[in-house]
Amino acid sequence: MSKLLELMPWLTLENAALRLSKTAGSGEEWKASDLVRLAIDNHIRISAYLPEPLHGQRVEANTQVEDSQNVIVLGDGIGDVERLHGAWDIAPYGAGYRVLEGIYRALEGLPPSQSRMPSREGIYLHDPEQSTFYRALRLDLNFTFAREESSDEKGVSTPISRLSIVAKGGGTDTSLAQEVAKVLSDGLAGLDPVIEKRTHNFYLADRLPDDSILVIRTDEIAAFEERHFGGKIKATLSPTERESAHQMIAALTSLAGLDISKPYKAADALRLHADLQGIQLPSSNETVVKFLKPIGKAKMPTR
């Protein structure tokens, strides 16, 4: 893993695309929209970085087998309403799918999807291990603030500095004052999980906060590279690191008695030995040969 991936917890979609353009090789140019499409199709995970807390409620998540594959089934909300911040993976499901699809279309300059009924599933966020899932919530207060006015003898209204609390639907409800004051003083934190309360309601969020940033965790990028580019020497290796890798492979092939002057024959021998040992090599011999060819140029120290 490169030094950047070791130090950075995540990369923006644009920087992740630049990184993958280098590691993919063959002159391929990756775009942010490509990564969004891959995320929709479950090839890579995109995260939402939340600089400010977002309300969320944990949901039940159970694994079951369908068509010989493990599938995560999400259930009802459980526990308290929590405040999420940092980077959380977006599940391409429900409103999360629509969010990603909308972003992909915007990046590609395509027309937006036709309007539909609001998603009943909402947006689901989860940790990298997919062990904890949350449904994103939107907080809606059941009141507004209105500036009071007073009228003089001539009926002229004059605003005064005092604010009153107005319940939605009209009418001033002064009995809400103490409850509202507590909500505001608590910063809306530590509230019980609710669907409907006297002062506020929680609804399933159908979009991400405006200040959220779409990113990809660096460990997810490294895992993606390993799955899809694992047979290539990464472009991020320094010349010294690459030479050291060649020297180590040369030492191992010498120890095994492989004739690397004939890389394809050596690759066949490696594959036979790997099969006997239950080790999985890259499916293409060309990939193995790419590692063996440079070894002939590596200088082994003499005794």
C-alpha positions as CSV (number, residue, x, y, z in Angstrom):
1,M,0.0,0.0,0.0
2,S,1.3,3.4,-0.9
3,K,2.2,6.0,1.8
4,L,-0.8,8.1,0.8
5,L,-3.2,5.2,1.4
6,E,-1.5,4.4,4.7
7,L,-2.0,8.0,6.0
8,M,-5.3,9.0,4.5
9,P,-8.5,7.4,5.9
10,W,-10.3,8.0,2.6
11,L,-10.0,9.7,-0.9
12,T,-12.6,11.7,-2.7
13,L,-14.1,10.0,-5.8
14,E,-12.0,12.2,-8.1
15,N,-8.7,11.3,-6.3
16,A,-9.7,7.6,-6.1
17,A,-10.3,7.6,-9.8
18,L,-6.9,9.1,-10.4
19,R,-5.3,6.4,-8.2
20,L,-7.1,3.6,-10.0
21,S,-6.2,5.0,-13.4
22,K,-2.5,4.5,-12.4
23,T,-2.9,1.0,-10.9
24,A,-5.2,-0.3,-13.7
25,G,-2.5,0.3,-16.3
26,S,-3.0,0.0,-20.1
27,G,-3.8,3.7,-20.3
28,E,-7.2,3.3,-18.8
29,E,-8.7,6.6,-17.5
30,W,-11.1,6.1,-14.6
31,K,-13.7,8.7,-13.8
32,A,-15.7,9.4,-10.6
33,S,-18.9,8.3,-12.4
34,D,-17.3,4.9,-13.1
35,L,-16.8,4.4,-9.4
36,V,-20.4,5.4,-8.6
37,R,-21.6,2.9,-11.3
38,L,-19.4,0.2,-9.7
39,A,-20.8,1.0,-6.3
40,I,-24.4,0.7,-7.6
41,D,-23.5,-2.8,-8.9
42,N,-21.8,-3.8,-5.6
43,H,-18.3,-3.9,-6.9
44,I,-16.9,-1.3,-4.6
45,R,-18.3,0.6,-1.6
46,I,-18.7,4.3,-1.6
47,S,-19.0,6.1,1.8
48,A,-20.6,9.4,2.9
49,Y,-18.3,11.5,4.9
50,L,-20.4,13.4,7.4
51,P,-18.6,16.5,8.8
52,E,-21.6,17.3,10.9
53,P,-23.6,14.7,12.8
54,L,-26.6,13.0,11.1
55,H,-29.4,11.4,13.1
56,G,-29.6,7.7,12.6
57,Q,-31.2,4.7,14.2
58,R,-29.7,1.3,14.3
59,V,-31.6,-1.5,12.5
60,E,-31.7,-5.2,12.8
61,A,-29.4,-7.0,10.3
62,N,-29.5,-10.7,9.8
63,T,-27.6,-12.9,7.3
64,Q,-29.5,-15.6,5.3
65,V,-28.6,-17.7,2.3
66,E,-30.3,-17.1,-1.0
67,D,-29.3,-18.9,-4.2
68,S,-26.1,-20.1,-2.4
69,Q,-25.1,-16.6,-1.5
70,N,-25.1,-14.8,1.9
71,V,-27.6,-12.0,1.9
72,I,-28.0,-9.3,4.6
73,V,-31.7,-8.7,5.4
74,L,-32.5,-5.4,7.2
75,G,-35.3,-5.3,9.8
76,D,-36.9,-2.7,12.1
77,G,-35.2,0.1,13.9
78,I,-33.8,-0.7,17.4
79,G,-32.3,1.3,20.2
80,D,-31.9,5.0,20.6
81,V,-31.6,7.7,17.9
82,E,-27.9,8.4,17.6
83,R,-25.8,11.0,15.9
84,L,-23.5,9.7,13.2
85,H,-20.4,11.4,11.9
86,G,-17.3,10.5,10.0
87,A,-17.3,8.1,7.0
88,W,-20.1,5.6,6.7
89,D,-20.6,3.2,3.8
90,I,-23.8,3.7,1.7
91,A,-25.9,0.6,1.1
92,P,-27.0,0.7,-2.6
93,Y,-30.5,-0.1,-1.5
94,G,-33.8,1.8,-1.2
95,A,-33.2,5.6,-1.2
96,G,-29.5,4.9,-1.1
97,Y,-29.7,3.4,-4.5
98,R,-31.6,6.4,-5.8
99,V,-29.1,8.8,-4.4
100,L,-26.2,7.0,-6.1
101,E,-28.1,6.7,-9.3
102,G,-28.9,10.4,-9.3
103,I,-25.2,11.2,-8.7
104,Y,-24.1,9.0,-11.5
105,R,-26.6,10.6,-13.9
106,A,-25.5,14.1,-12.8
107,L,-21.8,13.3,-13.3
108,E,-22.5,11.8,-16.8
109,G,-24.7,14.7,-17.8
110,L,-27.7,12.4,-18.2
111,P,-31.3,13.5,-17.5
112,P,-32.5,12.8,-14.0
113,S,-34.7,9.8,-13.3
114,Q,-38.4,10.2,-13.5
115,S,-40.0,11.2,-10.2
116,R,-41.4,8.4,-8.2
117,M,-43.1,7.8,-4.9
118,P,-40.8,8.4,-2.0
119,S,-38.8,5.3,-1.0
120,R,-40.1,3.5,2.0
121,E,-36.7,2.0,2.8
122,G,-34.8,5.3,3.3
123,I,-31.0,5.5,3.2
124,Y,-29.0,2.8,5.1
125,L,-25.4,3.4,6.3
126,H,-23.1,0.7,7.7
127,D,-19.6,0.2,9.0
128,P,-16.8,-1.4,6.9
129,E,-17.4,-4.8,8.4
130,Q,-21.2,-4.7,7.6
131,S,-21.9,-5.6,11.2
132,T,-23.8,-2.4,12.2
133,F,-26.5,-0.8,10.0
134,Y,-28.2,2.5,10.6
135,R,-31.2,4.1,8.8
136,A,-30.6,7.8,8.3
137,L,-33.3,10.1,9.9
138,R,-34.5,13.5,9.2
139,L,-35.7,15.6,12.2
140,D,-38.8,17.8,11.7
141,L,-39.8,20.2,14.5
142,N,-43.5,20.6,15.3
143,F,-43.2,24.3,15.9
144,T,-41.8,27.5,14.5
145,F,-40.8,30.8,16.0
146,A,-42.8,33.9,15.3
147,R,-42.1,37.5,16.2
148,E,-44.9,39.0,18.3
149,E,-46.4,42.3,17.4
150,S,-48.3,44.9,19.4
151,S,-50.8,47.4,18.1
152,D,-51.3,51.0,19.3
153,E,-54.6,53.0,19.6
154,K,-54.6,53.6,15.8
155,G,-54.2,50.0,15.0
156,V,-50.6,50.3,13.8
157,S,-48.7,47.0,14.4
158,T,-45.2,47.4,15.8
159,P,-42.8,44.3,16.1
160,I,-41.5,43.6,19.5
161,S,-38.4,41.7,20.4
162,R,-40.0,38.8,22.1
163,L,-40.4,35.5,20.1
164,S,-43.3,33.2,20.6
165,I,-43.7,29.5,19.8
166,V,-46.2,28.7,17.1
167,A,-47.4,25.1,16.7
168,K,-47.7,23.9,13.1
169,G,-51.2,24.2,11.9
170,G,-51.6,27.6,13.5
171,G,-52.2,28.9,17.0
172,T,-49.7,29.9,19.7
173,D,-49.1,27.1,22.2
174,T,-47.2,28.5,25.2
175,S,-47.3,25.1,26.9
176,L,-44.7,23.9,24.5
177,A,-42.1,26.4,25.7
178,Q,-40.5,24.2,28.4
179,E,-40.3,21.1,26.2
180,V,-38.8,23.2,23.3
181,A,-36.3,24.8,25.6
182,K,-35.1,21.4,26.7
183,V,-34.8,20.2,23.1
184,L,-32.7,23.2,22.2
185,S,-30.5,23.1,25.3
186,D,-29.8,19.4,24.6
187,G,-28.7,20.2,21.1
188,L,-31.2,17.5,19.9
189,A,-28.8,14.8,21.2
190,G,-29.7,11.8,23.3
191,L,-33.3,11.7,22.2
192,D,-35.3,8.5,22.4
193,P,-36.1,6.8,19.1
194,V,-39.4,8.3,18.0
195,I,-41.7,8.4,15.0
196,E,-43.9,11.1,16.5
197,K,-43.5,13.3,19.5
198,R,-45.1,16.4,20.8
199,T,-42.2,18.7,19.8
200,H,-40.6,16.8,16.9
201,N,-40.9,13.9,14.5
202,F,-38.3,11.7,12.9
203,Y,-38.8,10.7,9.3
204,L,-36.7,8.4,7.0
205,A,-34.2,10.5,5.2
206,D,-34.4,10.3,1.4
207,R,-31.2,12.2,0.7
208,L,-27.8,12.9,2.2
209,P,-26.9,16.2,3.9
210,D,-25.8,18.9,1.6
211,D,-22.4,19.1,3.4
212,S,-21.7,15.4,3.1
213,I,-18.8,14.3,0.8
214,L,-18.8,11.1,-1.3
215,V,-15.5,9.3,-0.6
216,I,-14.0,5.8,-0.8
217,R,-12.1,4.4,2.2
218,T,-8.4,3.8,1.4
219,D,-8.6,0.2,2.8
220,E,-11.6,-0.3,0.4
221,I,-9.4,1.0,-2.5
222,A,-6.6,-1.3,-1.5
223,A,-9.0,-4.3,-1.3
224,F,-10.5,-3.4,-4.7
225,E,-7.0,-3.2,-6.3
226,E,-6.1,-6.6,-4.8
227,R,-9.2,-8.2,-6.2
228,H,-8.9,-6.7,-9.7
229,F,-5.3,-5.7,-10.2
230,G,-3.6,-8.2,-7.9
231,G,-1.5,-9.6,-10.7
232,K,0.2,-6.3,-11.4
233,I,3.2,-4.6,-9.8
234,K,1.6,-1.3,-8.6
235,A,2.7,1.8,-10.3
236,T,3.1,3.4,-6.8
237,L,6.1,1.2,-6.0
238,S,9.3,3.2,-6.0
239,P,12.1,2.0,-8.2
240,T,14.0,0.8,-5.1
241,E,10.9,-1.1,-3.9
242,R,10.3,-2.7,-7.3
243,E,13.9,-3.8,-7.5
244,S,13.7,-5.3,-4.0
245,A,10.6,-7.2,-5.0
246,H,12.4,-8.6,-8.0
247,Q,15.3,-9.6,-5.9
248,M,13.1,-11.5,-3.4
249,I,11.2,-13.3,-6.2
250,A,14.6,-14.2,-7.8
251,A,15.8,-15.6,-4.5
252,L,12.7,-17.7,-4.1
253,T,12.8,-19.0,-7.7
254,S,16.5,-19.9,-7.3
255,L,15.7,-21.7,-4.0
256,A,13.0,-23.7,-5.9
257,G,15.4,-24.5,-8.7
258,L,13.2,-22.8,-11.4
259,D,14.7,-21.8,-14.7
260,I,13.4,-18.3,-15.1
261,S,15.1,-17.8,-18.4
262,K,12.0,-19.6,-19.8
263,P,9.3,-17.7,-17.9
264,Y,6.3,-19.5,-19.4
265,K,7.7,-22.9,-18.6
266,A,8.5,-21.6,-15.1
267,A,4.9,-20.3,-14.8
268,D,3.6,-23.7,-15.6
269,A,5.8,-25.3,-13.0
270,L,4.6,-22.7,-10.4
271,R,1.0,-23.4,-11.2
272,L,1.4,-27.2,-10.9
273,H,3.1,-26.8,-7.5
274,A,0.4,-24.2,-6.4
275,D,-2.4,-26.6,-7.3
276,L,-0.7,-29.4,-5.2
277,Q,-0.4,-27.1,-2.3
278,G,-4.0,-25.7,-2.6
279,I,-2.7,-22.2,-3.5
280,Q,-4.6,-20.1,-5.9
281,L,-2.5,-18.3,-8.5
282,P,-3.9,-15.6,-11.0
283,S,-6.0,-17.3,-13.6
284,S,-3.9,-16.0,-16.5
285,N,-0.4,-17.3,-17.1
286,E,0.4,-13.9,-18.6
287,T,-0.1,-12.3,-15.2
288,V,2.4,-14.8,-13.6
289,V,4.9,-14.2,-16.4
290,K,4.7,-10.4,-15.8
291,F,6.3,-11.0,-12.5
292,L,8.9,-13.5,-13.7
293,K,10.2,-11.6,-16.8
294,P,11.9,-8.8,-14.9
295,I,13.6,-11.2,-12.6
296,G,16.1,-12.1,-15.3
297,K,17.4,-8.5,-15.0
298,A,17.6,-8.6,-11.2
299,K,21.2,-9.2,-10.1
300,M,21.6,-11.9,-7.5
301,P,24.5,-11.4,-5.1
302,T,27.3,-13.9,-5.5
303,R,28.7,-15.8,-2.6
